[in-house]
């Protein structure tokens, strides 16, 4: 009988092992099922006091492996098996305090010497959402955590918080940022969606990234881009290394997909993987190469999809000076009335393809918008107001043709877009910005607006803060969704913004005298200051674009820089009161 039981146990063990993946693929720290009481993570040091225990527990929260085994080691035996923290992470400042809470004076029950309540006090920087995206948010944090002395005489946490708290530095040490690519059919380009995945084990990074590709865009980009894979596509096997050194990605559910769609999917996977692997990627679908005739892929095999969203190298940028539009390349006025002073230009924007120009013209105590071909007369369009923000262009739609849509903010409150109809008329259409307006108390003041060069996002200055939102199109309806204030606790008094040298960064000018120019990631997770030592406050304007120097306008003129620590150099054709702008 004993031999039968042993044999049965072995069979059950082997059956269970057959269904265990080679490596777990966590997306965000989670515990979907209660962990067993046993825990292989090291126990806290003996005789650790409650205050230190809570601090060390927070440090352990940053390790997501084995359903947070490192953090579970700080819990009481009962809590280890039942703790199910939420699938989001609260990221707090590195400096936080732990203090004992004083029992209420009204209670007549003597305090239990084996129970202490610790108050954790810190500052929230943001959260990592269940879809692995960072959501900025700031404010004070206070969390009560109960600690109980165990029969062993050691203190352990008996009421762990429902959300994982992780310090800023510990998050960076345990998570890696990846730019997952999603396709924008509107502009025919790929858009980066910044996500954060556990950095260890390193061998599992490609699999974790592939999971995010299959899940689709994060909430902050949903609706603005397309998930090429759809819900029906799955992985046949774990993403793994082949014997020939390549990385195998084996898909299923793509039967019937067109050759063009398959090429786009290949590009999406390779672009998404480029930050976590440099090896060749073998792409299979339903037992055959994903793309007929090409089984192995590197980043260099992916064609450029950014032509519609990147200005041509021969477009050197423009500037407005004393009512005229001039070239940044040689300082000369542009041809036509915009350059000869006939319009009294207040601000202007050149389309990404360089073919068209939109200018805001002074008209008495009001301003009006003119739009037309660069170098020719710019007809007035039906848009005017007490103020119009500097215009911004939508990229040319996939399939070619010049840009046919330009946006501006009327009277700091209404976002208007002018669309070219088939008859050659510029018609005013609205933008649903209700979510953006709801960000602050009362009516927000919108001082600037910049469409990203891929058309999927918009950056705005709202009440002096930097805001990014997704641009969602549904037929003729355009809605700004998921607006988020970037660096809300640190970045204030923003005076100008432009999209940076990459699609996932912005450059802002502020009224700060010490750090007037900042580079900010599109999700607000990182902010880095440019050297401001030789700029003269106030900095009034900034422009940036791929493969071009950043140009700022300060009290003395125009200045160029390309790196964060670089000292600003005088722009060769600088002029007083000039405001620079690259196409877009």
C-alpha positions as CSV (number, residue, x, y, z in Angstrom):
1,X,0.0,0.0,0.0
2,X,2.8,2.4,0.9
3,X,4.5,1.8,-2.5
4,X,1.2,2.6,-4.3
5,X,0.9,5.9,-2.4
6,X,4.5,6.9,-3.2
7,X,4.0,6.1,-6.9
8,X,0.8,8.1,-6.9
9,X,2.5,11.0,-5.3
10,X,5.3,10.9,-7.9
11,X,2.8,10.9,-10.7
12,X,1.0,13.9,-9.3
13,X,4.3,15.7,-8.9
14,X,5.3,15.1,-12.5
15,X,1.9,16.1,-13.8
16,X,2.1,19.4,-11.9
17,X,5.6,20.1,-13.1
18,X,4.5,19.6,-16.7
19,X,2.3,22.7,-16.4
20,X,4.9,25.0,-14.7
21,X,6.4,27.6,-17.1
22,X,10.2,27.8,-17.4
23,X,10.0,31.2,-15.7
24,X,7.3,33.3,-14.1
25,X,6.4,36.4,-16.1
26,X,5.1,39.1,-13.6
27,X,3.6,42.2,-15.1
28,X,3.1,44.2,-12.0
29,X,3.6,43.1,-8.4
30,X,0.6,41.0,-7.6
31,X,-0.7,38.1,-5.5
32,X,-3.7,36.7,-7.4
33,X,-3.8,33.7,-5.1
34,X,-2.9,33.4,-1.5
35,X,0.7,32.4,-1.0
36,X,1.5,29.3,1.1
37,X,2.7,30.1,4.7
38,X,6.1,28.7,3.8
39,X,8.5,31.4,2.6
40,X,12.0,30.9,1.3
41,X,12.9,34.6,1.7
42,X,15.2,35.5,4.6
43,X,13.6,36.4,7.9
44,X,14.1,39.9,9.4
45,X,17.1,40.2,11.8
46,X,16.3,39.0,15.3
47,X,15.2,41.6,17.8
48,X,14.3,44.2,15.1
49,X,12.2,46.8,16.8
50,X,8.7,47.7,15.2
51,X,9.9,51.0,13.7
52,X,12.8,49.4,11.9
53,X,10.7,46.4,11.0
54,X,8.3,48.6,9.1
55,X,11.1,50.5,7.4
56,X,12.7,47.3,6.3
57,X,9.3,46.0,5.1
58,X,9.0,49.0,2.8
59,X,12.4,48.3,1.4
60,X,11.4,44.6,0.8
61,X,8.3,45.7,-1.0
62,X,10.3,46.6,-4.0
63,X,11.2,43.0,-4.8
64,X,8.3,41.5,-6.8
65,X,9.7,38.0,-7.2
66,X,7.8,34.9,-6.0
67,X,4.6,36.9,-5.2
68,X,6.5,39.4,-2.9
69,X,8.2,36.7,-0.9
70,X,10.7,39.2,0.5
71,X,8.0,41.4,1.9
72,X,5.9,38.4,3.2
73,X,8.9,37.5,5.4
74,X,8.0,40.5,7.6
75,X,4.4,39.4,8.2
76,X,3.0,37.2,10.9
77,X,2.4,33.5,10.0
78,X,-1.3,34.0,9.4
79,X,-0.9,37.1,7.2
80,X,1.8,35.5,5.0
81,X,-0.7,33.2,3.4
82,X,-3.6,35.6,3.1
83,X,-2.0,39.0,2.2
84,X,-3.2,40.1,-1.3
85,X,-1.8,43.6,-2.0
86,X,-3.5,45.4,-4.9
87,X,-2.0,45.2,-8.3
88,X,-0.8,48.8,-8.2
89,X,2.3,50.2,-6.4
90,X,2.5,53.5,-4.6
91,X,5.9,55.1,-5.2
92,X,7.0,57.4,-2.3
93,X,9.9,59.7,-1.7
94,X,13.1,58.2,-0.4
95,X,12.8,60.1,2.8
96,X,10.0,58.8,5.0
97,X,9.5,58.4,8.8
98,X,8.1,55.8,11.1
99,X,6.7,56.8,14.5
100,X,4.6,55.1,17.2
101,X,1.0,56.1,17.3
102,X,-0.2,57.2,20.7
103,X,-3.2,55.2,22.0
104,X,-6.4,57.3,22.4
105,X,-6.7,58.9,25.8
106,X,-10.4,58.1,26.0
107,X,-9.9,54.3,26.2
108,X,-9.8,52.7,29.6
109,X,-8.3,49.4,28.3
110,X,-4.6,49.2,29.1
111,X,-2.5,48.9,25.9
112,X,-1.4,45.4,24.9
113,X,2.4,45.3,25.3
114,X,2.6,42.8,22.5
115,X,0.9,45.1,19.9
116,X,2.2,48.4,18.6
117,X,0.8,50.7,15.8
118,X,3.4,52.4,13.6
119,X,2.5,55.4,11.5
120,X,4.4,55.6,8.3
121,X,4.6,59.2,7.0
122,X,6.0,60.1,3.6
123,X,5.2,61.8,0.3
124,X,3.6,60.1,-2.7
125,X,5.3,60.6,-6.1
126,X,2.9,58.5,-8.2
127,X,1.6,55.0,-8.7
128,X,2.5,52.1,-11.0
129,X,-0.9,51.0,-12.3
130,X,-2.0,47.4,-12.9
131,X,-1.2,47.9,-16.6
132,X,2.4,48.6,-15.7
133,X,2.3,52.3,-16.5
134,X,3.4,55.2,-14.2
135,X,0.7,57.6,-13.2
136,X,2.1,60.8,-11.6
137,X,0.5,62.2,-8.5
138,X,1.8,63.9,-5.4
139,X,0.8,64.6,-1.9
140,X,1.4,63.6,1.7
141,X,1.0,60.0,2.8
142,X,0.2,58.5,6.2
143,X,-0.3,54.8,6.7
144,X,-1.0,53.0,10.0
145,X,0.6,49.5,10.3
146,X,0.0,47.2,13.2
147,X,2.9,45.2,14.5
148,X,2.5,42.2,16.9
149,X,5.0,40.2,18.9
150,X,5.0,36.6,17.8
151,X,5.4,33.5,20.1
152,X,9.0,33.4,19.1
153,X,9.4,36.9,20.7
154,X,10.0,38.6,17.3
155,X,7.9,41.5,16.0
156,X,6.0,40.9,12.8
157,X,3.5,42.9,10.9
158,X,-0.1,41.9,11.6
159,X,-2.0,44.4,9.4
160,X,0.0,45.0,6.2
161,X,-1.2,47.9,4.0
162,X,-3.4,46.9,1.0
163,X,-1.1,48.7,-1.4
164,X,2.6,48.1,-1.8
165,X,4.7,51.2,-0.8
166,X,8.0,51.4,-2.6
167,X,10.6,54.2,-2.4
168,X,11.7,56.0,-5.5
169,X,15.3,54.6,-5.5
170,X,14.1,51.1,-4.7
171,X,11.7,51.2,-7.6
172,X,14.4,52.3,-10.0
173,X,16.7,49.5,-8.7
174,X,14.1,46.7,-9.2
175,X,12.1,47.8,-12.3
176,X,13.2,48.7,-15.8
177,X,11.5,51.1,-18.2
178,X,10.5,49.8,-21.6
179,X,8.9,51.6,-24.5
180,X,6.3,49.3,-25.9
181,X,5.4,50.3,-29.4
182,X,1.8,50.6,-30.7
183,X,0.7,51.6,-34.2
184,X,-1.0,54.8,-35.1
185,X,-3.0,54.3,-38.3
186,X,-3.6,58.0,-38.4
187,X,0.0,58.9,-39.0
188,X,1.4,55.5,-40.0
189,X,4.0,55.5,-37.3
190,X,4.7,53.7,-34.1
191,X,4.1,55.4,-30.7
192,X,6.1,54.6,-27.6
193,X,4.0,53.6,-24.5
194,X,6.3,53.7,-21.4
195,X,5.8,50.8,-19.1
196,X,7.8,49.4,-16.1
197,X,8.5,45.7,-15.6
198,X,10.5,43.8,-12.9
199,X,14.2,43.8,-13.9
200,X,14.9,40.4,-12.4
201,X,15.3,37.7,-13.5
202,X,16.9,39.4,-16.5
203,X,16.4,36.3,-18.8
204,X,12.6,36.9,-18.5
205,X,12.6,40.5,-19.6
206,X,11.7,39.7,-23.3
207,X,8.8,37.6,-22.1
208,X,7.5,40.3,-19.8
209,X,7.6,42.8,-22.6
210,X,5.8,40.5,-25.0
211,X,3.1,40.1,-22.4
212,X,2.6,43.9,-22.5
213,X,2.5,43.9,-26.3
214,X,-0.3,41.3,-26.2
215,X,-2.2,43.2,-23.5
216,X,-2.4,46.3,-25.7
217,X,-1.8,50.0,-24.9
218,X,-2.0,51.4,-21.4
219,X,-5.0,53.4,-20.2
220,X,-3.1,56.6,-21.0
221,X,-2.9,55.8,-24.7
222,X,-5.9,53.6,-25.2
223,X,-8.0,54.7,-28.2
224,X,-5.2,56.9,-29.6
225,X,-3.3,53.9,-31.1
226,X,-4.2,50.5,-32.5
227,X,-3.5,47.1,-30.9
228,X,-2.4,45.2,-34.1
229,X,-2.5,41.8,-32.3
230,X,-6.0,42.0,-31.0
231,X,-7.6,39.7,-28.4
232,X,-7.3,36.6,-30.5
233,X,-3.5,36.4,-30.7
234,X,-1.7,34.5,-28.0
235,X,1.8,33.0,-27.4
236,X,2.1,29.3,-28.2
237,X,5.1,28.9,-25.9
238,X,7.1,31.1,-23.5
239,X,9.4,33.6,-25.1
240,X,12.8,31.8,-24.9
241,X,16.3,31.6,-26.2
242,X,17.0,29.1,-29.1
243,X,20.1,27.0,-29.3
244,X,21.4,29.2,-32.1
245,X,21.3,32.3,-29.8
246,X,18.2,33.8,-31.2
247,X,15.1,34.7,-29.2
248,X,11.9,32.7,-30.1
249,X,8.6,34.5,-30.2
250,X,5.9,32.0,-31.3
251,X,2.4,33.4,-31.9
252,X,-0.9,31.8,-32.7
253,X,-4.2,33.2,-33.9
254,X,-2.9,35.1,-36.9
255,X,-4.4,32.9,-39.6
256,X,-5.8,35.2,-42.3
257,X,-3.8,38.2,-41.4
258,X,-2.7,40.2,-44.4
259,X,1.0,40.4,-45.4
260,X,1.0,44.2,-44.5
261,X,-0.5,43.5,-41.1
262,X,2.1,40.8,-40.4
263,X,5.0,43.2,-41.3
264,X,3.5,45.8,-38.9
265,X,3.3,43.2,-36.2
266,X,6.9,42.2,-36.7
267,X,8.0,45.8,-36.5
268,X,5.9,46.3,-33.3
269,X,7.5,43.3,-31.6
270,X,11.1,44.2,-32.6
271,X,10.8,47.8,-31.7
272,X,9.3,46.9,-28.3
273,X,12.1,44.4,-27.6
274,X,15.0,46.6,-28.6
275,X,15.6,47.9,-25.0
276,X,15.7,44.4,-23.5
277,X,17.6,42.3,-26.1
278,X,20.2,42.8,-28.8
279,X,19.9,39.3,-30.2
280,X,18.1,38.2,-33.3
281,X,14.4,37.6,-32.9
282,X,12.8,34.6,-34.5
283,X,9.2,35.4,-35.3
284,X,6.8,32.5,-35.9
285,X,3.0,32.5,-36.3
286,X,0.9,29.4,-36.4
287,X,3.9,27.2,-37.1
288,X,5.4,29.3,-39.9
289,X,7.4,32.5,-40.2
290,X,5.3,35.5,-39.2
291,X,6.5,37.3,-42.4
292,X,6.9,35.2,-45.4
293,X,10.6,35.1,-46.5
294,X,12.0,36.5,-43.2
295,X,12.1,34.4,-40.1
296,X,14.8,36.3,-38.1
297,X,14.7,40.0,-37.3
298,X,16.9,42.7,-35.8
299,X,16.1,46.4,-35.3
300,X,18.0,47.2,-38.5
301,X,15.5,45.1,-40.4
302,X,12.6,47.3,-39.5
303,X,11.9,50.1,-42.0
304,X,11.4,53.6,-40.8
305,X,7.8,54.4,-40.0
306,X,8.6,57.9,-38.7
307,X,8.7,59.9,-42.0
308,X,5.3,61.4,-41.4
309,X,6.2,62.4,-37.9
310,X,9.7,63.7,-38.3
311,X,10.6,66.9,-40.1
312,X,12.9,66.6,-43.0
313,X,16.6,67.4,-42.4
314,X,16.4,70.4,-44.8
315,X,13.7,72.1,-42.6
316,X,16.0,74.1,-40.3
317,X,13.2,75.8,-38.3
318,X,11.7,79.3,-38.2
319,X,11.3,82.2,-35.8
320,X,8.9,85.1,-35.4
321,X,10.6,88.5,-34.9
322,X,8.9,91.9,-34.8
323,X,5.8,90.7,-36.8
324,X,7.7,88.7,-39.4
325,X,8.6,85.0,-39.9
326,X,12.3,84.4,-40.5
327,X,14.5,81.3,-41.0
328,X,16.5,79.9,-38.1
329,X,19.0,78.6,-40.8
330,X,20.1,82.0,-42.1
331,X,18.0,84.6,-40.4
332,X,16.3,85.7,-43.7
333,X,12.6,86.5,-43.9
334,X,10.5,83.7,-45.5
335,X,9.0,84.5,-48.9
336,X,5.6,86.1,-49.1
337,X,3.6,88.3,-46.8
338,X,4.5,86.4,-43.6
339,X,8.1,87.4,-44.1
340,X,7.7,90.9,-45.4
341,X,5.7,92.1,-42.4
342,X,2.3,92.5,-44.1
343,X,0.5,90.4,-41.4
344,X,1.9,91.6,-38.1
345,X,2.6,88.0,-37.0
346,X,2.3,87.3,-33.3
347,X,3.1,83.6,-33.5
348,X,3.4,80.9,-36.1
349,X,3.7,77.2,-36.8
350,X,5.0,75.3,-39.8
351,X,3.5,72.0,-40.8
352,X,5.6,68.9,-40.2
353,X,6.0,68.4,-44.0
354,X,7.1,72.1,-44.3
355,X,4.6,72.9,-46.9
356,X,2.1,75.0,-44.9
357,X,2.2,77.8,-42.5
358,X,-0.3,79.0,-39.9
359,X,0.2,82.5,-38.3
360,X,-1.6,84.3,-35.6
361,X,-2.1,87.9,-36.8
362,X,-2.6,91.0,-34.7
363,X,-5.9,92.6,-35.6
364,X,-6.5,95.7,-33.4
365,X,-7.2,94.5,-29.9
366,X,-7.9,91.0,-31.2
367,X,-6.0,88.3,-33.1
368,X,-7.0,86.2,-36.1
369,X,-5.6,83.0,-37.7
370,X,-4.3,82.7,-41.3
371,X,-3.4,79.4,-42.9
372,X,-2.0,78.6,-46.3
373,X,1.0,77.4,-48.3
374,X,4.4,78.7,-47.2
375,X,5.7,81.4,-49.4
376,X,2.2,82.5,-50.6
377,X,-0.7,84.5,-49.3
378,X,-2.2,83.0,-46.2
379,X,-6.0,83.4,-46.3
380,X,-7.9,84.4,-43.2
381,X,-9.8,81.5,-41.7
382,X,-13.0,81.8,-39.5
383,X,-11.2,81.9,-36.2
384,X,-10.4,84.9,-34.0
385,X,-10.4,86.0,-30.4
386,X,-8.8,88.0,-27.7
387,X,-5.9,85.6,-27.8
388,X,-4.9,82.5,-29.8
389,X,-2.1,80.2,-28.7
390,X,0.7,79.4,-31.0
391,X,-0.8,77.0,-33.6
392,X,0.2,73.3,-33.7
393,X,-0.1,70.9,-36.7
394,X,-1.5,67.4,-36.9
395,X,0.9,65.2,-38.9
396,X,0.0,64.3,-42.5
397,X,-2.2,61.3,-42.5
398,X,-0.9,57.9,-43.5
399,X,-1.0,57.6,-47.3
400,X,0.7,60.9,-48.1
401,X,-0.5,64.4,-48.8
402,X,0.2,67.7,-46.9
403,X,-1.0,68.4,-43.4
404,X,-4.6,69.4,-43.3
405,X,-5.4,70.2,-39.7
406,X,-4.1,72.8,-37.3
407,X,-5.0,73.5,-33.6
408,X,-5.0,76.5,-31.3
409,X,-6.5,77.6,-28.0
410,X,-9.0,80.5,-28.2
411,X,-9.0,82.9,-25.2
412,X,-7.0,80.4,-23.0
413,X,-10.1,78.2,-22.7
414,X,-11.4,76.6,-25.9
415,X,-9.4,74.2,-28.1
416,X,-10.3,74.7,-31.7
417,X,-9.0,72.8,-34.7
418,X,-9.2,74.0,-38.3
419,X,-9.7,71.2,-40.8
420,X,-9.2,71.5,-44.6
421,X,-12.2,70.2,-46.5
422,X,-12.1,68.6,-50.0
423,X,-13.1,72.0,-51.5
424,X,-10.1,73.8,-50.0
425,X,-11.9,75.5,-47.2
426,X,-10.6,75.6,-43.6
427,X,-13.5,74.7,-41.4
428,X,-13.6,75.1,-37.6
429,X,-14.3,71.9,-35.6
430,X,-14.3,71.3,-31.9
431,X,-12.2,69.2,-29.5
432,X,-13.9,67.6,-26.5
433,X,-11.5,68.6,-23.7
434,X,-13.9,68.0,-20.8
435,X,-11.5,65.7,-19.0
436,X,-8.7,68.2,-19.3
437,X,-10.9,71.1,-18.1
438,X,-12.0,68.9,-15.1
439,X,-8.4,68.8,-13.9
440,X,-8.5,71.9,-11.7
441,X,-10.9,74.0,-9.7
442,X,-13.0,76.4,-11.8
443,X,-12.1,77.2,-15.4
444,X,-8.5,76.3,-16.2
445,X,-6.2,78.6,-18.1
446,X,-4.6,76.9,-21.1
447,X,-1.6,78.9,-22.2
448,X,0.0,76.6,-24.8
449,X,-0.9,73.4,-26.8
450,X,1.4,71.1,-28.8
451,X,0.3,68.1,-30.7
452,X,2.9,65.3,-30.7
453,X,4.4,64.7,-34.1
454,X,2.8,61.3,-34.3
455,X,-0.6,62.8,-33.5
456,X,-1.4,60.5,-30.7
457,X,-0.9,62.9,-27.8
458,X,-1.2,66.5,-26.9
459,X,0.9,68.5,-24.4
460,X,-0.6,71.6,-22.8
461,X,0.2,74.2,-20.2
462,X,-2.8,74.4,-17.8
463,X,-2.6,76.8,-14.9
464,X,1.1,76.8,-15.2
465,X,1.4,73.0,-15.0
466,X,2.4,70.5,-17.7
467,X,-0.4,68.2,-18.9
468,X,-0.3,65.3,-21.4
469,X,-3.5,63.7,-22.8
470,X,-4.3,61.1,-25.5
471,X,-5.9,62.3,-28.7
472,X,-8.7,59.8,-29.5
473,X,-10.4,60.1,-32.9
474,X,-13.8,58.6,-33.7
475,X,-14.9,59.8,-37.2
476,X,-15.1,63.6,-37.0
477,X,-15.1,63.5,-33.2
478,X,-11.9,64.2,-31.4
479,X,-11.6,63.8,-27.6
480,X,-8.7,64.4,-25.2
481,X,-8.7,61.5,-22.7
482,X,-6.7,60.5,-19.6
483,X,-5.1,64.0,-19.1
484,X,-2.3,63.8,-16.5
485,X,-0.3,66.5,-14.8
486,X,3.4,65.7,-15.0
487,X,5.7,66.2,-12.0
488,X,2.8,67.9,-10.1
489,X,4.9,68.4,-7.0
490,X,8.0,69.8,-8.7
491,X,7.2,71.4,-12.0
492,X,5.4,74.7,-11.9
493,X,5.2,78.1,-13.7
494,X,5.7,76.5,-17.1
495,X,5.7,79.1,-19.9
496,X,6.4,77.0,-23.0
497,X,6.6,73.4,-24.1
498,X,7.6,71.3,-27.1
499,X,8.0,67.7,-27.9
500,X,11.6,66.6,-27.6
501,X,14.1,64.8,-29.7
502,X,12.3,61.5,-29.1
503,X,8.6,60.8,-29.1
504,X,8.6,60.0,-25.4
505,X,10.1,63.2,-24.1
506,X,9.1,66.9,-23.8
507,X,11.2,70.0,-23.2
508,X,9.7,72.8,-21.1
509,X,10.7,76.4,-20.3
510,X,9.7,77.7,-16.9
511,X,10.0,81.0,-15.0
512,X,12.6,79.4,-12.6
513,X,15.9,81.4,-12.5
514,X,18.0,78.4,-11.5
515,X,16.6,75.6,-13.7
516,X,14.6,77.3,-16.4
517,X,14.7,74.5,-19.0
518,X,13.7,70.9,-18.2
519,X,13.4,67.6,-20.1
520,X,10.4,65.5,-18.9
521,X,9.5,62.0,-19.9
522,X,6.0,61.7,-21.4
523,X,4.7,59.9,-18.4
524,X,6.2,62.3,-15.9
525,X,8.4,59.7,-14.2
526,X,11.7,61.5,-14.9
527,X,12.6,65.1,-15.1
528,X,16.1,66.4,-15.8
529,X,17.3,70.0,-15.8
530,X,19.4,71.5,-18.6
531,X,22.3,73.7,-17.6
532,X,21.0,77.1,-17.0
533,X,24.1,78.9,-15.9
534,X,24.5,81.2,-18.9
535,X,20.8,81.9,-19.6
536,X,19.3,85.2,-18.6
537,X,15.8,85.1,-17.1
538,X,13.1,85.0,-18.1
539,X,13.3,82.2,-20.7
540,X,10.3,82.9,-22.9
541,X,10.1,80.1,-25.5
542,X,11.5,76.7,-26.3
543,X,11.5,74.4,-29.4
544,X,12.9,70.9,-30.0
545,X,12.7,68.2,-32.7
546,X,14.5,65.0,-33.6
547,X,18.1,65.3,-34.7
548,X,18.2,69.1,-34.0
549,X,19.5,71.3,-31.2
550,X,17.1,72.6,-28.6
551,X,16.6,76.3,-29.1
552,X,15.4,78.6,-26.3
553,X,14.7,82.3,-26.2
554,X,15.7,84.3,-23.1
555,X,16.0,88.0,-22.3
556,X,19.1,88.2,-24.5
557,X,18.2,86.2,-27.6
558,X,18.3,82.6,-28.9
559,X,20.5,79.8,-27.5
560,X,21.3,76.3,-28.7
561,X,22.1,73.1,-26.7
562,X,21.9,69.3,-27.4
563,X,22.8,67.7,-24.1
564,X,21.6,68.2,-20.5
565,X,24.9,69.3,-19.1
566,X,26.0,71.3,-22.1
567,X,26.5,75.1,-21.8
568,X,24.1,77.0,-24.0
569,X,25.7,78.4,-27.2
570,X,24.4,81.6,-29.0
571,X,22.2,80.7,-31.9
572,X,24.1,81.9,-35.1
573,X,21.2,84.1,-36.3
574,X,19.8,85.2,-32.9
575,X,17.7,88.3,-32.8
576,X,16.2,90.2,-29.9
577,X,12.6,89.2,-29.1
578,X,12.7,86.2,-31.4
579,X,10.5,83.1,-30.7
580,X,11.8,79.9,-32.4
581,X,9.8,77.0,-33.7
582,X,10.5,73.7,-35.6
583,X,7.9,72.1,-37.8
584,X,5.0,70.6,-35.9
